[in-house]
Amino acid sequence: MARPTKWRRIEFVPTVERFVPSRQDVSDLRENVLKLEELEAIRLKDLEGLEQEGCAEKMRVSRPTFQRILLAAREKIADSLINGKAIRIQGGSFTRNICPVMCLDCGYEWTERFEDMERIGSEKYVCPRCNSQNLMCGRGERGQFCRGNCHRHGRNRP
């Protein structure tokens, strides 16, 4: 069985989704797709000037994984600049935050993507261990709640 995808945490979502070289016929223009986690890696390393270890920690991935993401991003950007290709920014395995969830009945804790947190409190969403719907944001890796990053502001009781 394949290992599940680990979500890459991003802090920046761009408002511009596409860059096109000037003086190009857009009808037959080739493009590279830059994933949002690749853009985040470029932002953290090249724009913010953080060390790779700090970048990896912010994205909640290992340092070798961060290195692979960064190299893929730089390759796509270089290809676009050298060969006159457009860059489209979309997709990837990313999340705005990794939210802890806790079952109030059995005490089981797990993590969910921020984007999936709307499911908390719905009839279809239950604890994976005891099938209870009595859930709330749990405690994070450092013993903290979501600190307002969760759209439910730390409490998710139905």
Secondary structure per residue as TSV (DSSP state, phi and psi in degrees):
chain	resnum	aa	ss	phi	psi
A	1	M	-	360.0	136.2
A	2	A	-	-70.8	147.6
A	3	R	-	-71.0	136.2
A	4	P	-	-66.5	150.6
A	5	T	-	-67.6	131.9
A	6	K	-	-88.4	127.8
A	7	W	-	-69.9	136.8
A	8	R	E	-97.7	124.2
A	9	R	E	-80.4	130.6
A	10	I	-	-123.3	151.0
A	11	E	S	-109.1	-16.4
A	12	F	-	-123.3	126.2
A	13	V	-	-115.2	118.4
A	14	P	-	-71.3	150.7
A	15	T	S	-88.1	-23.7
A	16	V	-	-94.8	127.2
A	17	E	-	-105.4	-7.6
A	18	R	E	-152.4	138.2
A	19	F	E	-118.9	131.9
A	20	V	-	-126.3	132.6
A	21	P	-	-62.1	142.8
A	22	S	T	-72.4	160.3
A	23	R	T	59.0	36.7
A	24	Q	-	-119.3	145.4
A	25	D	-	-77.4	111.3
A	26	V	G	-67.1	-22.2
A	27	S	G	-65.2	-34.3
A	28	D	G	-118.6	25.3
A	29	L	-	-75.8	128.5
A	30	R	-	-82.9	156.2
A	31	E	E	-144.8	158.3
A	32	N	E	-108.7	140.6
A	33	V	E	-99.8	116.8
A	34	L	E	-98.2	117.5
A	35	K	-	-70.4	155.2
A	36	L	H	-62.3	-34.9
A	37	E	H	-70.5	-27.8
A	38	E	H	-69.6	-41.7
A	39	L	H	-62.1	-40.7
A	40	E	H	-62.9	-39.5
A	41	A	H	-62.4	-43.2
A	42	I	H	-63.2	-43.2
A	43	R	I	-61.6	-48.2
A	44	L	I	-66.8	-46.1
A	45	K	I	-78.5	-50.7
A	46	D	I	-90.3	-33.1
A	47	L	I	-91.4	-47.1
A	48	E	S	-80.4	-22.3
A	49	G	-	74.9	25.2
A	50	L	-	-77.9	155.5
A	51	E	-	-72.4	157.6
A	52	Q	H	-59.5	-36.8
A	53	E	H	-63.3	-41.9
A	54	G	H	-67.0	-39.0
A	55	C	H	-62.9	-46.3
A	56	A	H	-61.6	-40.2
A	57	E	H	-63.9	-43.1
A	58	K	H	-64.0	-36.1
A	59	M	H	-86.7	-5.2
A	60	R	T	59.0	46.3
A	61	V	S	-131.7	169.0
A	62	S	-	-73.9	162.2
A	63	R	H	-63.6	-42.6
A	64	P	H	-62.1	-36.1
A	65	T	H	-65.8	-42.7
A	66	F	H	-59.0	-43.4
A	67	Q	H	-59.3	-43.1
A	68	R	H	-64.6	-42.0
A	69	I	H	-62.2	-45.9
A	70	L	H	-63.0	-44.2
A	71	L	H	-64.1	-40.3
A	72	A	H	-62.6	-42.2
A	73	A	H	-64.5	-47.0
A	74	R	H	-64.4	-36.6
A	75	E	H	-63.2	-43.8
A	76	K	H	-65.8	-41.6
A	77	I	H	-66.1	-44.3
A	78	A	H	-62.4	-43.3
A	79	D	H	-60.1	-41.9
A	80	S	H	-66.1	-42.3
A	81	L	H	-69.1	-43.6
A	82	I	H	-73.6	-41.0
A	83	N	H	-103.2	9.5
A	84	G	T	65.6	36.5
A	85	K	-	-94.9	153.1
A	86	A	E	-76.6	160.5
A	87	I	E	-120.3	123.2
A	88	R	E	-110.8	131.3
A	89	I	E	-104.6	115.7
A	90	Q	-	-169.5	157.5
A	91	G	-	71.3	-170.8
A	92	G	-	115.0	-178.3
A	93	S	S	-106.5	75.3
A	94	F	E	-126.4	163.4
A	95	T	E	-147.6	152.1
A	96	R	S	-75.0	-27.5
A	97	N	-	-162.8	155.9
A	98	I	E	-107.4	110.5
A	99	C	E	-99.0	131.4
A	100	P	E	-79.2	143.1
A	101	V	E	-126.0	143.0
A	102	M	E	-133.2	136.4
A	103	C	E	-84.2	126.3
A	104	L	T	-78.3	-14.1
A	105	D	T	-87.6	-47.5
A	106	C	T	-108.5	-9.0
A	107	G	-	81.6	4.1
A	108	Y	-	-66.4	137.2
A	109	E	E	-121.9	140.6
A	110	W	E	-151.7	175.7
A	111	T	E	-115.0	150.3
A	112	E	E	-134.2	154.4
A	113	R	E	-67.3	144.5
A	114	F	G	-53.8	-41.8
A	115	E	G	-65.6	-22.1
A	116	D	G	-94.1	-1.7
A	117	M	G	-68.5	-18.0
A	118	E	G	-61.7	-23.7
A	119	R	G	-67.4	-26.0
A	120	I	T	-60.5	129.5
A	121	G	T	94.0	-13.0
A	122	S	S	-81.0	158.4
A	123	E	T	-65.5	-24.4
A	124	K	T	-83.7	-15.0
A	125	Y	-	-101.7	121.6
A	126	V	-	-135.9	165.1
A	127	C	-	-62.6	132.1
A	128	P	T	-67.9	-16.9
A	129	R	T	-93.5	-47.7
A	130	C	T	-119.0	1.6
A	131	N	-	65.1	18.5
A	132	S	-	-76.9	149.9
A	133	Q	-	-100.2	4.3
A	134	N	-	-86.2	81.2
A	135	L	E	-121.5	157.8
A	136	M	E	-154.3	167.5
A	137	C	E	-59.8	131.7
A	138	G	-	-92.1	-164.2
A	139	R	-	-92.3	140.2
A	140	G	-	-79.6	-174.4
A	141	E	T	-59.0	-30.6
A	142	R	T	-107.8	22.1
A	143	G	S	75.6	24.3
A	144	Q	-	-118.0	155.0
A	145	F	-	-80.1	-177.8
A	146	C	-	-62.6	-12.9
A	147	R	T	57.3	41.5
A	148	G	T	82.9	-9.1
A	149	N	-	-72.0	-23.8
A	150	C	S	-81.7	133.7
A	151	H	T	-65.9	-10.6
A	152	R	T	-97.3	3.8
A	153	H	T	55.6	44.0
A	154	G	T	90.7	-13.1
A	155	R	-	-127.5	126.4
A	156	N	-	-126.5	27.6
A	157	R	-	-68.9	136.8
A	158	P	-	-68.8	360.0
